[in-house]
Structure formats: C-alpha cells, structure tokens
C-alpha cells in the first residue's frame, strides 16, 4: 500500500472512530499537512516555535497558533471552575490561562463573598518585581468590580514553581495593602510544568489582623505606597 493510500485509510479511521484515536503528532499533521513523523518531539515545543518543524512556513505557523488558541478557549469555557474551593481549583484556573505562556504573567482572580469568580485580570507581563507589581494596579480592578477577595497568581516559565525571595516580598506587601483596604489576598498561586505552589499552604500568606499600633504603622506605609508615583 502506497503512502497516499495509507494516509487515506488513516483519515477514514478517524472519521469512523473519532479523532481520539490519533496521536498528538497525527493531529498536528492533519491540521498542517506536514508528515506526522516530523512531530515526534515535544508538542509543546511545536506550539511555541512552529517554524522549528521542517516544512512549516508562515501560513502553516498561523494554523498551529490557531489550533493552540482554539484549544485554550475551549478548555476555559468547558472546565473553568466558577467557585474556588481551595488551592487546587485556583491552580487549575490559572493553568488554563497561563500554562502556554512563555513570558512571566502576574494576574489576579477576582472573587465575591461566596468565592465565585467574577473576573480575571492580567496585571503585568515580565519579571516579577515590587516596582512592576504595585498595590495600586492590583487593587484597582478589585475595587472596580466590587471584589470581596482576590487570589494573585503568576507563572514560572522555567517550569519550577518554587517561590523566589522577590515573590515572597511582593506577596507580603500586597497582603498588608489588602488588610488596609479590606480586600483579602486569599492566596498567591505559582504554576510551573503541571505543578503549582500555594503560598497560603506554605504559610506565606496570612490575613490575621495585627495590633492597632502595628496596624496604624502598616496603614501609613501602605497608603504611602499607594500614593507613590501617582
């Protein structure tokens, strides 16, 4: 049987038994017309850099990006948890939005009093620093949408979700601001390669009220921070 006849048989099997019988490489082959053997490597790498595959030019690159975006949208519509019960729900939601991103994104999930998701906001793109992630930018969407609480989140493109010193410092700063504004930071979720870290579970997010003396000092510091560079 020649290759063309074999390809016809493969397509007929898909029509008869469903697309689930195909490997990832075969699905990409159907979308692009490229030999499936050329997709034998990591499919994620193909999504990130389609031109690395011999035979993929600008037009077929757009086809790969279209498949990626459509898959992302369908996943969000189908499996987005509408209520956050715990870190696993939050991490799943963040994964749906950021798993394919190659740059670091700092975002937030906006929640009402019953922990229903009422919004998703991208705050910054790039390395996480205190100068980039400012309380003003983080809490403005929460105030606008009348959120009772928020969960902040970001991805580590390296694949390792371990919090850095900068991650911890930014989180503590935001938690302090949230206490003053009466908008709780419930957690800070960091995702990597199919893994996540909940900074709440690590004991790095605490919403306990401080003493009145310490609270007054915090309040002065937070409002100075909120007003800085405004």
C-alpha positions in Angstrom: 0.0 0.0 0.0 1.5 3.4 -1.0 1.8 6.3 1.4 -1.1 8.2 -0.1 -3.4 5.2 0.3 -2.2 4.7 3.9 -3.0 8.4 4.7 -6.5 7.9 3.2 -7.0 4.9 5.4 -5.9 6.8 8.5 -8.3 9.6 7.8 -11.1 7.1 7.2 -10.4 5.5 10.6 -10.6 9.0 12.2 -14.0 9.6 10.6 -15.2 6.2 11.7 -13.9 6.0 15.3 -13.4 9.6 16.3 -10.3 11.9 16.5 -9.3 10.4 19.8 -7.5 7.6 18.0 -4.9 10.0 16.7 -1.6 10.8 18.4 -0.7 14.5 19.0 1.6 14.4 16.1 -1.0 12.9 13.8 -3.5 15.7 14.8 -0.9 18.3 14.0 -0.3 16.6 10.7 -4.0 16.8 9.8 -4.0 20.5 10.7 -0.9 21.4 8.8 -0.5 18.7 6.1 3.0 18.0 7.4 4.3 14.5 7.8 3.4 13.3 11.3 6.9 11.8 11.8 8.2 15.4 12.0 6.1 16.0 15.1 7.7 13.1 17.1 9.2 15.5 19.6 7.5 17.6 22.3 4.2 19.0 21.1 4.6 22.0 23.4 7.8 22.9 21.6 5.9 22.8 18.3 3.2 25.2 19.7 5.9 27.6 21.0 8.0 27.6 17.8 6.2 26.0 14.8 8.9 27.2 12.4 11.3 24.7 14.0 9.5 22.0 12.1 10.7 21.5 8.6 8.0 22.4 6.1 6.1 24.9 8.3 6.1 28.4 6.9 4.2 31.5 7.8 0.8 30.1 6.7 1.1 26.8 8.5 2.5 28.5 11.5 -0.7 30.5 11.8 -2.7 27.2 11.5 -0.7 25.9 14.5 -1.3 29.1 16.5 -5.0 28.9 15.6 -5.3 25.3 16.9 -3.5 26.4 20.1 -5.7 29.4 20.7 -8.9 27.4 20.0 -7.9 24.6 22.3 -7.2 27.2 25.0 -10.6 28.9 24.6 -12.5 25.6 24.6 -10.7 24.5 27.7 -11.5 27.7 29.5 -15.2 27.5 28.6 -15.6 23.9 29.5 -13.6 23.4 32.7 -13.2 26.8 34.3 -14.3 26.4 37.9 -16.8 29.0 38.8 -16.3 28.6 42.5 -12.9 28.5 44.2 -13.0 25.9 47.0 -9.2 25.7 47.6 -5.8 26.0 46.0 -6.4 23.1 43.5 -9.3 25.0 42.0 -7.3 28.2 41.8 -4.3 26.5 40.3 -6.5 24.8 37.7 -8.0 28.1 36.7 -4.6 29.7 36.5 -3.2 26.8 34.4 -6.0 27.3 31.9 -4.9 30.9 31.3 -1.1 30.7 31.7 0.1 27.2 31.0 1.2 28.0 27.4 2.7 31.4 28.1 6.4 31.7 27.6 6.8 35.0 29.5 6.0 35.6 33.2 2.5 36.9 33.7 1.3 38.3 37.0 -2.5 38.1 37.3 -5.4 38.0 39.7 -8.7 36.1 40.2 -11.5 38.4 41.5 -13.9 36.8 43.9 -17.2 37.7 45.5 -18.2 37.0 49.1 -19.0 33.4 48.2 -15.8 32.8 46.3 -17.5 32.9 42.9 -15.1 34.0 40.2 -16.2 37.4 38.9 -13.2 38.3 36.9 -9.6 37.7 35.7 -7.1 40.4 35.3 -3.5 40.5 33.9 -1.5 43.0 35.9 1.9 42.8 34.3 4.0 40.8 31.8 7.7 40.3 32.5 9.8 39.6 35.6 8.1 39.9 38.9 9.4 42.9 40.9 8.0 45.2 43.5 8.2 48.1 41.1 6.1 46.3 38.4 3.6 44.7 40.8 2.3 47.8 42.6 -0.7 47.6 45.1 -2.4 50.3 43.1 -2.5 48.2 39.9 -3.5 45.1 41.8 -6.4 46.5 43.9 -7.8 48.9 41.3 -9.6 46.1 39.4 -10.9 44.6 42.7 -12.4 48.0 43.6 -13.9 48.5 40.2 -15.6 45.0 40.2 -16.5 45.2 43.9 -14.5 42.1 44.6 -14.5 40.8 48.2 -11.2 39.0 47.8 -8.6 38.2 45.3 -6.1 35.4 44.5 -2.9 36.6 42.9 -1.0 34.3 40.6 1.9 34.1 38.2 3.7 31.5 36.1 7.3 30.5 36.1 8.3 29.7 32.5 11.3 27.8 33.8 8.8 25.1 35.0 9.9 25.3 38.7 7.0 26.9 40.8 9.2 27.4 43.9 8.7 31.0 45.2 11.6 33.3 44.9 12.6 35.9 47.6 11.0 38.6 45.3 7.8 36.5 45.1 7.6 36.4 48.9 8.3 40.1 49.3 5.7 41.1 46.7 3.1 38.8 48.3 3.7 40.2 51.8 3.4 43.8 50.5 0.1 43.0 48.8 -1.3 41.2 51.9 -0.6 44.2 54.0 -2.3 46.5 51.5 -5.3 44.2 51.4 -5.8 44.3 55.1 -6.0 48.1 55.0 -8.4 48.1 52.0 -10.5 45.3 53.5 -9.9 43.1 50.3 -8.3 39.9 51.3 -5.5 38.3 49.4 -6.6 34.6 49.8 -3.6 33.1 48.2 -0.7 33.5 45.8 -0.6 30.6 43.3 2.6 30.0 41.3 2.4 27.5 38.4 5.2 25.6 36.6 5.2 22.5 34.4 2.0 20.8 35.5 2.8 21.8 39.1 1.9 24.6 41.4 2.7 26.1 44.8 0.1 27.7 47.1 1.9 30.3 49.2 -1.1 30.1 51.6 -0.3 26.4 52.2 3.3 27.2 52.6 2.4 29.7 55.4 3.5 32.7 53.4 0.0 34.3 53.2 -1.6 35.4 56.5 -4.7 37.5 56.8 -4.6 37.8 60.6 -5.1 41.3 61.9 -2.1 43.0 63.6 -2.2 45.0 66.8 -3.7 48.5 66.5 -0.2 50.1 66.8 1.3 47.9 64.2 -1.8 48.3 62.0 -1.5 52.1 62.1 2.1 51.8 61.0 1.2 49.5 58.2 -1.6 51.8 57.2 0.7 54.7 56.8 3.2 52.6 54.8 0.5 51.2 52.6 -1.1 54.5 51.7 2.3 56.0 51.1 2.9 53.1 48.7 -0.5 53.5 47.0 0.1 57.2 46.5 3.7 56.9 45.3 4.3 57.8 41.7 0.6 58.6 41.2 
